[in-house]
Amino acid sequence: MIYKNEQFDFSKVILNQFILFVLLSLTLVIVPSTAFAEISEAKLNHAIDRAGLQRMLTQRMLKSYCQLGQDQFYIKPDEKLKDALKRYEQGLSFLIGFESIDGVTVSLNKIITIWPKYKTLITDKATKANAPELVQLNEKLLSLSHQIVLALQAESGKELGKIVNISGRQRMLSQRIELFYLLRDWGFEDEFYLNALAKSRKEFSEGLAYLNNYPENTEEVKKLLAKAEKSFNLFSHSLDDKNNAFLISLTVGQLLKYMNTATNLYSKM
């Protein structure tokens, strides 16, 4: 489990948060939009892919927190949480390069006001009592990360940009399904939590159908989508029952792998 006085040097955590906040703020405020050259379609597609990964990481971080709180150490959630935190911060630094695009700067500025509190809470001892506040902050991070993807997609204006977005969103939904399954197992069975699980399942299925209809799919992408659909159909019924966390975690790991590879391939078309 991740504690302030064990795996993390908390003073360094706070210092790193402050440095990240200052660097992001200065870059976003000082660098004028005119300083950026026109962004190529290939670069935009890569940015949509990377920004979309931020959405997935929000769900992965909180999912790992829930696994820690429920003593599911066989999945190594402490390592996955540390990795997701690191990659999310790297993603924020990467997205600074696209602040000239309308909507990116606004969302980034909002994220960096939320991030220090979120990171402090999620690296503290995982408890059921703190989960609701983390869920609220996590929903904000997810929404803001999604707004960045939409801004990049709008800048692209191409069908492929939308496909990269939808494929990348499948990665997020795979983690979100598992997250809200774990929250339900933890005793959170209010309407919000149950609806979030049901909606995520529905949207994942709809996303696969949309991608399967894309006429430019390569044979490699078609095979990946077929594998993802098969895995999803096999484990979907397991979501209706409790105490299937291990089985669901294994299947979600496969889904994430298939959709991550497919998204990377789309972004390079």
Legacy VTK file of the C-alpha trace (Angstrom):
# vtk DataFile Version 3.0
C-alpha trace
ASCII
DATASET POLYDATA
POINTS 269 float
0.000 0.000 0.000
1.191 3.548 -0.628
1.805 5.531 2.532
3.298 8.975 2.986
6.058 7.722 5.270
6.974 4.597 3.324
7.207 4.442 -0.480
6.672 8.195 -0.911
8.787 11.006 0.490
5.879 13.374 1.112
8.018 16.524 1.096
9.213 15.590 -2.366
5.639 14.917 -3.451
4.565 18.421 -2.413
7.666 19.965 -3.995
7.055 18.120 -7.260
3.414 19.204 -7.249
4.451 22.818 -6.747
7.066 22.678 -9.517
4.573 21.063 -11.895
1.968 23.703 -11.039
4.381 26.586 -11.589
5.817 25.221 -14.833
2.412 24.491 -16.294
0.999 27.837 -15.194
3.924 29.848 -16.551
3.948 27.979 -19.823
0.226 28.309 -20.346
0.113 31.982 -19.446
3.333 33.334 -20.928
3.745 31.478 -24.212
1.614 33.194 -26.872
-0.456 31.133 -29.286
1.302 32.743 -32.254
4.531 31.061 -31.176
3.232 27.726 -32.404
3.482 26.640 -36.014
0.625 24.887 -37.760
0.181 21.395 -36.363
0.222 18.516 -38.841
-2.583 15.948 -39.002
-0.203 13.179 -37.923
0.885 15.163 -34.884
-2.720 15.960 -34.002
-3.715 12.303 -34.199
-0.829 11.414 -31.907
-1.938 14.163 -29.514
-5.524 12.847 -29.534
-4.151 9.404 -28.697
-1.988 10.745 -25.851
-4.676 13.057 -24.485
-7.117 10.155 -24.635
-4.696 8.127 -22.554
-5.104 10.735 -19.808
-8.775 9.768 -19.560
-7.843 6.129 -19.078
-5.254 6.976 -16.433
-7.810 8.828 -14.288
-9.857 5.646 -14.053
-6.810 3.437 -13.583
-5.542 5.519 -10.668
-8.786 5.328 -8.740
-9.286 1.680 -9.665
-5.899 0.875 -8.122
-6.865 2.844 -5.013
-10.005 0.716 -4.655
-7.972 -2.456 -5.059
-5.616 -1.282 -2.306
-8.567 -0.497 -0.051
-9.987 -3.975 -0.632
-6.626 -5.713 -0.063
-6.370 -7.051 -3.610
-2.579 -7.067 -3.541
-2.248 -9.952 -6.010
-2.880 -7.430 -8.818
-0.010 -5.193 -7.577
-2.193 -2.067 -7.385
0.463 -0.065 -5.562
2.844 -0.372 -8.518
0.089 0.377 -11.025
-1.012 3.451 -9.088
2.517 4.865 -8.975
2.946 4.212 -12.696
-0.409 5.823 -13.584
0.392 8.906 -11.491
3.730 9.314 -13.225
2.271 8.858 -16.700
-0.568 11.297 -16.013
1.885 14.023 -15.008
3.991 13.274 -18.093
0.832 13.669 -20.152
0.198 17.110 -18.668
3.686 18.198 -19.696
3.158 16.808 -23.200
-0.139 18.656 -23.666
1.465 22.015 -22.948
2.719 21.873 -26.534
-0.880 22.166 -27.780
-1.996 25.130 -25.670
-2.545 27.192 -28.833
-5.658 25.110 -29.557
-8.873 26.568 -28.187
-10.067 24.678 -25.137
-6.784 22.990 -24.258
-5.420 25.801 -22.103
-8.645 26.284 -20.143
-8.910 22.595 -19.294
-5.228 22.282 -18.386
-5.462 25.241 -16.014
-8.451 23.669 -14.276
-6.671 20.316 -14.005
-3.629 21.804 -12.300
-5.838 23.413 -9.650
-7.370 20.018 -8.824
-4.295 17.836 -9.205
-2.362 18.601 -5.956
-5.331 17.744 -3.709
-6.209 14.683 -5.771
-2.659 13.364 -5.701
-2.354 13.905 -1.944
-5.568 11.968 -1.282
-4.898 9.112 -3.666
-1.383 8.478 -2.346
-2.604 8.387 1.251
-3.788 5.161 2.873
-6.715 3.776 0.875
-9.915 3.927 2.914
-13.578 3.552 2.092
-14.303 6.822 3.898
-12.164 8.837 1.458
-13.469 7.116 -1.670
-16.512 9.386 -2.317
-14.396 12.563 -2.343
-11.869 10.914 -4.636
-14.665 9.798 -6.960
-15.898 13.397 -7.215
-12.424 14.738 -7.996
-11.817 11.869 -10.402
-14.997 12.684 -12.329
-13.768 16.269 -12.740
-10.353 15.117 -13.966
-11.999 12.730 -16.421
-14.331 15.420 -17.762
-11.515 17.960 -18.197
-9.248 15.380 -19.836
-12.082 14.511 -22.220
-12.563 18.185 -23.089
-8.915 18.344 -24.175
-9.437 15.356 -26.465
-12.523 16.978 -27.984
-10.612 20.221 -28.557
-7.851 18.346 -30.368
-10.394 16.368 -32.388
-12.151 19.584 -33.416
-8.821 21.052 -34.495
-8.230 17.983 -36.640
-11.632 18.158 -38.304
-11.021 14.723 -39.824
-12.948 11.474 -39.461
-9.741 9.713 -38.456
-9.316 12.112 -35.552
-12.753 11.101 -34.290
-11.865 7.420 -34.700
-8.676 7.869 -32.640
-10.781 9.576 -29.968
-13.422 6.820 -29.855
-10.862 4.026 -29.883
-8.922 5.725 -27.109
-12.125 6.196 -25.134
-12.590 2.421 -25.173
-9.412 2.167 -23.089
-10.928 4.497 -20.525
-14.244 2.642 -20.496
-12.517 -0.685 -19.835
-10.971 0.793 -16.684
-14.157 2.630 -15.734
-16.192 -0.568 -15.887
-13.794 -2.258 -13.487
-13.619 0.820 -11.254
-17.364 1.017 -10.701
-17.602 -2.747 -10.303
-15.062 -2.467 -7.478
-16.918 0.460 -5.936
-20.144 -1.575 -5.975
-18.296 -4.480 -4.339
-17.026 -2.023 -1.710
-20.603 -1.171 -0.777
-21.288 1.890 -2.945
-24.648 1.001 -4.432
-26.299 4.400 -4.763
-27.929 5.303 -8.069
-24.903 7.267 -9.303
-22.529 4.317 -8.938
-24.872 1.735 -10.449
-25.775 4.013 -13.355
-22.095 4.726 -14.061
-21.383 0.996 -14.319
-24.390 0.320 -16.566
-23.656 3.317 -18.799
-19.993 2.371 -19.200
-20.917 -1.160 -20.283
-23.397 0.195 -22.830
-20.972 2.777 -24.202
-18.174 0.233 -24.566
-20.430 -1.984 -26.680
-21.557 1.002 -28.772
-17.962 2.119 -29.263
-16.953 -1.280 -30.623
-19.856 -1.219 -33.070
-18.846 2.251 -34.301
-15.223 1.250 -34.811
-16.181 -1.960 -36.609
-18.068 0.137 -39.159
-15.074 2.335 -40.004
-14.333 1.516 -43.675
-10.575 2.187 -43.430
-9.909 -0.485 -40.800
-6.813 -2.537 -41.582
-6.800 -6.306 -41.161
-4.712 -5.902 -38.017
-7.208 -3.480 -36.505
-10.132 -5.744 -37.447
-8.503 -8.654 -35.609
-7.906 -6.532 -32.516
-11.513 -5.320 -32.472
-12.750 -8.897 -32.858
-10.610 -10.007 -29.897
-11.859 -7.077 -27.811
-15.472 -7.883 -28.624
-15.003 -11.554 -27.760
-13.356 -10.724 -24.426
-16.027 -8.170 -23.574
-18.868 -10.576 -24.346
-17.254 -13.333 -22.286
-16.856 -11.294 -19.121
-19.828 -8.963 -19.391
-22.167 -11.309 -17.516
-19.650 -11.592 -14.678
-20.326 -7.936 -13.908
-23.805 -8.821 -12.681
-22.412 -10.816 -9.759
-20.211 -9.796 -6.852
-16.845 -11.274 -5.888
-15.619 -11.679 -9.482
-12.934 -9.025 -9.137
-10.006 -11.248 -10.096
-11.658 -12.596 -13.251
-12.790 -9.135 -14.293
-9.338 -7.681 -13.703
-7.752 -10.271 -15.989
-10.264 -9.658 -18.783
-10.097 -5.887 -18.466
-6.327 -6.156 -18.809
-6.828 -7.904 -22.150
-9.369 -5.305 -23.291
-6.999 -2.489 -22.434
-4.173 -4.153 -24.356
-6.294 -4.715 -27.486
-7.751 -1.201 -27.505
-4.443 0.490 -26.736
-2.800 -1.255 -29.691
-5.740 -0.434 -31.960
-5.683 3.227 -30.936
-1.950 3.487 -31.616
-2.487 1.960 -35.049
-5.319 4.380 -35.832
-3.160 7.335 -34.771
-0.469 6.304 -37.293
-2.780 5.840 -40.284
LINES 1 270
269 0 1 2 3 4 5 6 7 8 9 10 11 12 13 14 15 16 17 18 19 20 21 22 23 24 25 26 27 28 29 30 31 32 33 34 35 36 37 38 39 40 41 42 43 44 45 46 47 48 49 50 51 52 53 54 55 56 57 58 59 60 61 62 63 64 65 66 67 68 69 70 71 72 73 74 75 76 77 78 79 80 81 82 83 84 85 86 87 88 89 90 91 92 93 94 95 96 97 98 99 100 101 102 103 104 105 106 107 108 109 110 111 112 113 114 115 116 117 118 119 120 121 122 123 124 125 126 127 128 129 130 131 132 133 134 135 136 137 138 139 140 141 142 143 144 145 146 147 148 149 150 151 152 153 154 155 156 157 158 159 160 161 162 163 164 165 166 167 168 169 170 171 172 173 174 175 176 177 178 179 180 181 182 183 184 185 186 187 188 189 190 191 192 193 194 195 196 197 198 199 200 201 202 203 204 205 206 207 208 209 210 211 212 213 214 215 216 217 218 219 220 221 222 223 224 225 226 227 228 229 230 231 232 233 234 235 236 237 238 239 240 241 242 243 244 245 246 247 248 249 250 251 252 253 254 255 256 257 258 259 260 261 262 263 264 265 266 267 268
